[in-house]
Amino acid sequence: MGIVGLVMIAMLLLGFPFVITLIAPLMVYLGVEMPLVNPQVIIQQMINGFAAPSLVCVPMFILAANIMTSGKAANRLVEMIRVFVGHIPGGLAITTNASCTLFGAVSGSTQATVSAIGGTMRPMLLKAGYSSSFTLGLIINASDIALLIPPSIGFIVYGVVTSTSIGKLFLAGIGPGVLIFLLFSIYVFFYSKVRNIAILDKASWSERWQAVKDGGPVLGFPIIVVGGIYAGIFSPTEAAAAGVAYALVLEGLVYRTMTWKKLLGTLLDAGIVTGVVFILVGSGQVFSWMISFLRIPQQIMPVIIGVDPTQMQLIIVVVVAYFVACMFVDPIVAIYVLSPIFQPYVVSTGIDPVFLGALIVLQAAIGSATPPFGCDIFTAQLIFRRPYFEVIRKIGPFIGILVFSTILIILFPGIATWLPNTAGI
């Protein structure tokens, strides 16, 4: 596989799109080392990658998120939170954390959350006295929570690859997401007090009531999706369809921001994003197939974890592997490539796949905001027009909190498993 690595590195340095750097080296390898293998197998494996019925909910969740982000949902959600906490130390930063957490239940995407919440909160944070680097570090790391709060594409992909209940995975992300929100909020509270960051005037109860009336309907989306799955009313696919219907009603009839022209644009955008996601899924499947075909896991895994690893040894290796991988490649690809490698050992050691899924998606979230190639870093660069090193300068404490959260979840698995274990699914 040395030729694959060389071609991949060369293509990355030359600026080729990431999907091309995955597929082209494999085609070169097949042509040079395995000329008798039909190259059409790559197309077949790509199709197998996104043929799973469970992936049907992905485009619907993407469409629902696009509908909500195209209207006033994000601004109303931010304002509803701000009027309750804006007057305490770190109130605006806590508002950012809470908005990203709740908006994650609408978008399920870290990049969409960076754009929607970051675009609203960054000017307010700067005006209050926070440094530009701090606001960027806060926004991209708080947006990571969106990957844990359902609906999450990361959980959908992991569920498909490992045949784990997507409904239970959705519920397993809520506890870790809330934990990270609380830890981030404690950090920004003391950070703001030490630096004497300005606070807002306390809102009156009439202002709060008006904000709740305006922003409260946004919370209907996670109630329908999460509540429906938890109660056993919906499957994830049915919840996605219900989410699209609710988003259309909310933006079209309640907020009246959705026009036919805007809806057409939203449908086209959702199609583009879905295409990108499914290309990544297919590419990950091809790479995973090649690794399995060459029996690479059987060669390297005994060296890494030994012949008879304990549960804790395997968990640590899995967490480190995903943490490092997601710093360099898209989380979807990392999940598709690595999960089949570890899955036989997960089964043999008896690790709860739902618990492990929560840890893995958390590492994907951390990697999304970690140098050198975290996708949220480049999203923030594009949206806010700020240089790379300014974006990453203040992320250290947030990454530290995320790593600490990982340790807590490993030590106290109930943080992730309590909700799915009590659900009627």
C-alpha distance (Angstrom), angle and dihedral (degrees) to the residues before:
residue distance angle dihedral
M1 . . .
G2 3.81 . .
I3 3.80 90.6 .
V4 3.81 90.1 55.3
G5 3.81 91.7 54.4
L6 3.81 93.3 47.6
V7 3.80 94.1 49.1
M8 3.82 91.3 44.8
I9 3.82 93.3 51.6
A10 3.81 91.5 46.2
M11 3.81 92.3 51.0
L12 3.81 92.4 47.3
L13 3.81 90.4 51.7
L14 3.81 90.2 48.7
G15 3.82 90.7 53.7
F16 3.80 101.2 -111.7
P17 3.84 116.4 162.6
F18 3.79 112.4 -89.9
V19 3.81 94.6 -115.6
I20 3.81 90.3 55.7
T21 3.79 90.9 50.4
L22 3.80 88.4 57.0
I23 3.80 99.6 46.5
A24 3.82 104.3 33.5
P25 3.84 96.7 57.8
L26 3.80 89.9 51.3
M27 3.80 90.7 52.2
V28 3.81 89.5 49.5
Y29 3.80 90.0 50.1
L30 3.80 92.5 49.8
G31 3.81 91.1 49.2
V32 3.83 94.7 48.5
E33 3.80 105.2 32.5
M34 3.81 103.2 23.4
P35 3.82 107.4 29.2
L36 3.82 92.9 159.1
V37 3.82 92.6 62.1
N38 3.81 112.3 94.6
P39 3.85 109.2 -117.9
Q40 3.80 88.0 -141.5
V41 3.80 86.9 79.0
I42 3.81 87.1 79.8
I43 3.80 91.1 60.1
Q44 3.79 90.6 45.8
Q45 3.80 91.6 52.3
M46 3.81 92.2 47.8
I47 3.80 89.5 54.0
N48 3.80 90.7 47.4
G49 3.80 88.6 52.7
F50 3.79 95.6 62.4
A51 3.81 99.2 28.4
A52 3.82 94.5 89.2
P53 3.83 110.7 118.2
S54 3.81 90.8 -136.9
L55 3.81 89.8 66.9
V56 3.81 90.1 67.2
C57 3.81 88.7 88.1
V58 3.83 92.7 59.4
P59 3.85 98.1 77.0
M60 3.81 90.8 43.5
F61 3.80 93.3 52.4
I62 3.81 89.0 46.7
L63 3.82 90.6 50.7
A64 3.80 92.6 48.0
A65 3.81 90.3 50.2
N66 3.82 91.8 48.9
I67 3.79 91.3 51.2
M68 3.81 91.6 51.2
T69 3.81 94.9 44.6
S70 3.81 92.6 48.3
G71 3.81 91.7 61.9
K72 3.79 137.3 41.9
A73 3.80 99.7 -70.0
A74 3.81 96.2 106.1
N75 3.82 95.4 47.7
R76 3.81 93.5 46.4
L77 3.80 91.4 47.5
V78 3.82 91.5 51.0
E79 3.80 92.4 48.5
M80 3.80 92.7 48.5
I81 3.81 90.9 55.6
R82 3.82 95.4 39.9
V83 3.79 95.4 58.4
F84 3.81 90.2 57.8
V85 3.82 101.4 44.4
G86 3.81 106.4 16.5
H87 3.82 93.4 97.5
I88 3.83 96.7 58.0
P89 3.84 124.4 82.0
G90 3.79 107.8 -78.0
G91 3.79 89.7 11.6
L92 3.80 95.6 145.1
A93 3.80 92.2 46.0
I94 3.81 90.2 48.5
T95 3.80 87.8 48.8
T96 3.80 87.8 55.1
N97 3.81 91.4 50.9
A98 3.79 93.6 47.5
S99 3.81 93.6 43.9
C100 3.81 91.9 51.4
T101 3.80 90.5 48.0
L102 3.80 94.5 50.0
F103 3.79 94.2 38.4
G104 3.80 87.8 53.9
A105 3.79 85.9 66.9
V106 3.80 86.8 59.7
S107 3.79 103.2 38.8
G108 3.82 106.5 24.2
S109 3.80 86.0 -157.7
T110 3.79 130.0 104.6
Q111 3.81 93.0 -153.8
A112 3.81 93.8 50.9
T113 3.81 89.6 49.1
V114 3.83 92.0 50.1
S115 3.79 88.8 53.4
A116 3.81 100.3 41.4
I117 3.82 101.3 38.6
G118 3.79 97.6 26.9
G119 3.78 92.7 52.4
T120 3.80 89.6 54.6
M121 3.81 100.7 38.8
R122 3.82 104.6 38.2
P123 3.85 96.2 72.3
M124 3.82 89.9 47.7
L125 3.81 92.3 48.6
L126 3.80 92.4 48.7
K127 3.80 91.6 48.7
A128 3.82 90.2 51.9
G129 3.82 90.8 56.7
Y130 3.79 105.7 -96.5
S131 3.80 115.4 141.2
S132 3.78 118.9 -108.5
S133 3.81 92.4 -116.1
F134 3.81 92.3 50.6
T135 3.80 92.7 51.0
L136 3.81 90.9 49.9
G137 3.81 93.1 47.4
L138 3.80 90.8 47.6
I139 3.79 94.6 48.3
I140 3.80 98.6 47.5
N141 3.81 93.6 44.3
A142 3.81 96.2 43.3
S143 3.80 86.4 50.2
D144 3.81 88.3 60.0
I145 3.80 87.3 73.7
A146 3.80 87.2 69.0
L147 3.81 89.3 70.3
L148 3.82 90.1 59.1
I149 3.80 99.9 42.8
P150 3.83 112.3 79.1
P151 2.95 133.9 -75.1
S152 3.81 90.1 53.6
I153 3.79 124.2 164.1
G154 3.80 88.1 -156.3
F155 3.81 91.0 61.5
I156 3.80 91.7 44.9
V157 3.81 92.3 53.5
Y158 3.81 93.1 44.9
G159 3.81 90.4 48.4
V160 3.80 91.9 51.5
V161 3.81 94.6 46.9
T162 3.82 95.5 46.5
S163 3.84 99.2 30.9
T164 3.80 90.4 -120.2
S165 3.82 123.0 151.4
I166 3.79 107.0 -90.4
G167 3.79 90.9 -158.2
K168 3.80 91.4 57.4
L169 3.80 91.0 44.9
F170 3.80 90.1 53.6
L171 3.79 90.2 54.1
A172 3.83 91.9 44.6
G173 3.80 90.7 61.8
I174 3.80 95.7 57.9
G175 3.82 97.7 72.4
P176 3.83 94.9 49.2
G177 3.81 90.1 44.0
V178 3.80 92.5 53.6
L179 3.82 90.7 45.0
I180 3.80 92.1 54.3
F181 3.81 91.2 46.3
L182 3.82 90.4 54.1
L183 3.81 94.0 46.7
F184 3.81 92.6 47.2
S185 3.81 90.4 48.6
I186 3.82 92.7 50.8
Y187 3.82 89.6 50.4
V188 3.81 95.8 49.5
F189 3.83 91.0 44.6
F190 3.82 92.1 60.0
Y191 3.81 93.0 36.1
S192 3.81 89.7 56.2
K193 3.81 93.9 45.5
V194 3.80 92.9 51.1
R195 3.82 92.1 49.1
N196 3.82 95.2 41.1
I197 3.79 93.6 -125.3
A198 3.78 112.1 -172.3
I199 3.80 118.1 -101.7
L200 3.79 128.8 -150.2
D201 3.77 127.1 -111.4
K202 3.78 114.1 -90.2
A203 3.80 111.3 -96.5
S204 3.78 119.6 -124.3
W205 3.78 120.8 -116.2
S206 3.79 90.2 -110.2
E207 3.82 89.7 55.9
R208 3.77 90.1 48.3
W209 3.79 92.4 49.5
Q210 3.80 91.2 50.4
A211 3.81 91.1 48.9
V212 3.80 90.8 50.5
K213 3.80 90.9 50.3
D214 3.81 90.2 50.1
G215 3.80 98.8 41.8
G216 3.80 103.0 27.1
P217 3.80 95.4 84.2
V218 3.83 89.4 62.9
L219 3.81 87.9 67.5
G220 3.79 89.0 61.4
F221 3.82 88.6 78.3
P222 3.83 97.3 63.6
I223 3.81 90.2 38.1
I224 3.80 90.4 57.5
V225 3.82 95.5 42.1
V226 3.81 101.5 38.5
G227 3.80 96.6 29.6
G228 3.79 92.3 47.7
I229 3.80 92.5 50.5
Y230 3.82 93.7 43.0
A231 3.80 92.0 50.5
G232 3.79 92.1 47.3
I233 3.81 92.3 -117.1
F234 3.82 96.1 118.0
S235 3.75 136.8 33.2
P236 3.83 112.3 -139.8
T237 3.81 90.4 -98.7
E238 3.81 92.2 50.3
A239 3.80 89.7 46.1
A240 3.80 89.1 53.6
A241 3.81 91.0 53.0
A242 3.81 90.8 47.6
G243 3.81 88.8 49.2
V244 3.82 91.8 54.7
A245 3.80 90.6 49.6
Y246 3.81 91.9 49.3
A247 3.81 92.5 47.0
L248 3.81 90.7 52.4
V249 3.80 92.1 48.9
L250 3.81 92.8 46.3
E251 3.81 98.4 47.7
G252 3.80 95.9 31.5
L253 3.81 103.5 42.0
V254 3.82 108.0 14.0
Y255 3.82 103.7 37.5
R256 3.84 93.5 19.4
T257 3.81 93.6 -146.7
M258 3.81 97.4 123.2
T259 3.80 116.7 91.7
W260 3.78 125.8 177.1
K261 3.80 89.9 -107.3
K262 3.80 92.1 50.5
L263 3.81 90.9 45.9
L264 3.81 90.3 54.8
G265 3.80 90.3 51.3
T266 3.80 90.2 47.6
L267 3.80 91.2 51.9
L268 3.81 91.1 50.2
D269 3.81 92.2 48.3
A270 3.80 90.9 48.9
G271 3.80 89.1 51.2
I272 3.80 91.8 52.6
V273 3.81 93.7 48.0
T274 3.81 91.0 45.9
G275 3.80 89.7 51.1
V276 3.80 91.3 52.5
V277 3.81 92.3 48.0
F278 3.79 93.6 48.8
I279 3.81 93.0 46.5
L280 3.81 87.9 54.2
V281 3.81 90.2 47.5
G282 3.81 91.5 50.2
S283 3.80 92.6 46.2
G284 3.78 91.1 50.0
Q285 3.81 89.9 51.3
V286 3.82 91.2 52.2
F287 3.80 92.2 50.8
S288 3.80 91.1 45.6
W289 3.81 90.8 50.7
M290 3.80 92.1 51.0
I291 3.80 92.5 49.9
S292 3.80 90.5 49.2
F293 3.83 93.1 44.2
L294 3.82 91.1 54.2
R295 3.85 90.5 45.9
I296 3.79 91.2 -127.6
P297 3.85 94.3 151.1
Q298 3.81 90.6 56.4
Q299 3.80 88.9 53.9
I300 3.80 101.3 45.6
M301 3.81 107.0 27.4
P302 3.84 96.8 69.5
V303 3.81 88.0 52.6
I304 3.81 92.7 50.6
I305 3.81 102.7 40.9
G306 3.79 103.8 13.9
V307 3.78 129.1 -124.2
D308 3.81 98.2 -67.5
P309 3.83 110.3 23.4
T310 3.79 122.9 -174.5
Q311 3.80 120.4 -123.5
M312 3.81 92.0 -105.0
Q313 3.82 93.0 49.7
L314 3.79 91.0 51.3
I315 3.81 93.4 46.0
I316 3.81 91.5 52.2
V317 3.81 92.4 48.3
V318 3.81 91.6 47.9
V319 3.81 93.1 48.2
V320 3.81 93.2 48.3
A321 3.83 92.3 45.5
Y322 3.81 93.9 52.6
F323 3.81 93.1 40.9
V324 3.81 91.4 55.4
A325 3.81 95.6 38.8
C326 3.81 94.2 51.4
M327 3.80 90.1 53.7
F328 3.80 87.7 66.4
V329 3.82 109.5 25.9
D330 3.79 137.5 36.9
P331 3.84 111.1 -80.2
I332 3.82 91.8 -124.6
V333 3.79 91.1 57.8
A334 3.82 92.1 44.6
I335 3.80 91.3 52.5
Y336 3.80 92.5 47.9
V337 3.80 94.2 47.6
L338 3.81 101.8 39.6
S339 3.81 103.1 35.7
P340 3.83 96.4 68.4
I341 3.82 89.0 49.2
F342 3.79 93.9 56.0
Q343 3.81 99.2 32.4
P344 3.85 97.9 86.8
Y345 3.81 90.1 52.3
V346 3.80 91.6 46.2
V347 3.80 89.8 54.4
S348 3.81 94.4 44.7
T349 3.82 93.9 50.1
G350 3.81 93.5 45.1
I351 3.81 97.6 -122.4
D352 3.81 113.3 165.6
P353 3.84 103.6 -108.2
V354 3.81 91.1 -151.3
F355 3.81 91.6 55.5
L356 3.80 90.9 45.7
G357 3.80 90.6 47.6
A358 3.80 90.3 57.5
L359 3.82 90.1 51.7
I360 3.80 92.5 47.1
V361 3.80 95.1 49.4
L362 3.81 88.8 47.1
Q363 3.81 88.7 56.2
A364 3.81 88.5 48.9
A365 3.80 88.1 52.9
I366 3.81 92.2 49.5
G367 3.79 90.9 47.9
S368 3.81 90.3 52.6
A369 3.81 89.0 67.8
T370 3.82 100.7 31.6
P371 3.83 125.3 99.3
P372 2.89 141.5 -84.0
F373 3.82 100.0 35.3
G374 3.82 108.0 -3.3
C375 3.81 106.1 153.2
D376 3.82 94.1 -136.6
I377 3.81 90.3 58.2
F378 3.78 91.4 60.1
T379 3.81 91.7 41.3
A380 3.82 89.0 56.1
Q381 3.81 90.6 46.7
L382 3.79 90.6 53.6
I383 3.80 97.4 43.6
F384 3.81 99.9 40.9
R385 3.82 98.0 30.8
R386 3.79 93.4 -130.8
P387 3.83 127.9 142.8
Y388 3.80 121.1 -99.1
F389 3.80 97.5 -110.8
E390 3.80 92.4 49.1
V391 3.81 89.3 54.6
I392 3.81 94.5 51.6
R393 3.83 100.0 36.3
K394 3.83 96.9 94.4
I395 3.79 101.9 30.8
G396 3.84 95.6 96.8
P397 3.83 98.5 89.7
F398 3.80 91.8 45.8
I399 3.80 92.6 50.4
G400 3.81 87.9 48.5
I401 3.80 90.4 53.9
L402 3.81 90.8 49.3
V403 3.80 91.3 51.2
F404 3.82 89.5 47.9
S405 3.82 88.5 51.4
T406 3.80 89.5 53.1
I407 3.82 90.1 53.9
L408 3.81 91.4 48.9
I409 3.80 92.1 51.1
I410 3.80 91.4 49.3
L411 3.81 90.7 50.5
F412 3.82 94.2 41.9
P413 3.84 107.3 32.2
G414 3.81 91.1 176.0
I415 3.80 88.5 78.6
A416 3.80 86.4 73.8
T417 3.79 103.4 24.1
W418 3.81 104.9 44.8
L419 3.81 97.2 81.0
P420 3.84 97.4 44.4
N421 3.81 90.7 45.2
T422 3.81 91.1 55.0
A423 3.80 96.7 42.3
G424 3.77 123.1 105.3
I425 3.81 94.0 -122.8
